[in-house]
């Protein structure tokens, strides 16, 4: 259950971060390549192309990253056995 919740958290956090990075990349693309602003074409390009792509890639990447971390954490023993006393 913990792994599934962490994967969902990674999906949400990754999607938000990816969407923000997608907006930044889209704005940079529009500036670099001189995308026209006629009838809001530059905004449409950014918010209907770059933002969804960034959100999808970020969501998958975040879910994968959080899932791998959760699986590795489940494999590691969290409680250590008490140290043995040495009898001399």
PEFENRA-V919427 format. One record per pair of residues at least 12 apart in sequence whose ideal C-beta (glycine too) atoms are under 8 Angstrom apart, sorted by the first residue. I is the first residue (numbers start at 1). GAP is how many residues later the second one is. If there is no record, write none. Layout:
{{I & GAP} {I & GAP}}
This chain:
{{2 & 68} {2 & 72} {3 & 64} {3 & 67} {3 & 68} {3 & 71} {6 & 60} {6 & 61} {6 & 63} {6 & 64} {7 & 56} {7 & 59} {7 & 60} {7 & 63} {8 & 55} {9 & 57} {10 & 52} {10 & 53} {10 & 54} {10 & 55} {10 & 56} {10 & 57} {11 & 48} {11 & 49} {11 & 51} {11 & 52} {11 & 55} {12 & 47} {12 & 50} {13 & 49} {13 & 53} {14 & 44} {14 & 45} {14 & 46} {14 & 47} {14 & 48} {14 & 49} {14 & 51} {14 & 52} {15 & 40} {15 & 41} {15 & 43} {15 & 44} {15 & 47} {16 & 39} {16 & 42} {17 & 41} {17 & 45} {18 & 36} {18 & 37} {18 & 38} {18 & 39} {18 & 40} {18 & 41} {18 & 43} {18 & 44} {19 & 32} {19 & 33} {19 & 35} {19 & 36} {19 & 39} {20 & 34} {21 & 33} {21 & 37} {22 & 28} {22 & 29} {22 & 30} {22 & 31} {22 & 32} {22 & 33} {22 & 35} {22 & 36} {23 & 23} {23 & 24} {23 & 27} {23 & 28} {23 & 31} {25 & 25} {25 & 29} {26 & 19} {26 & 20} {26 & 21} {26 & 23} {26 & 24} {26 & 25} {27 & 19} {29 & 16} {29 & 17} {29 & 21} {30 & 12} {30 & 15} {30 & 16}}
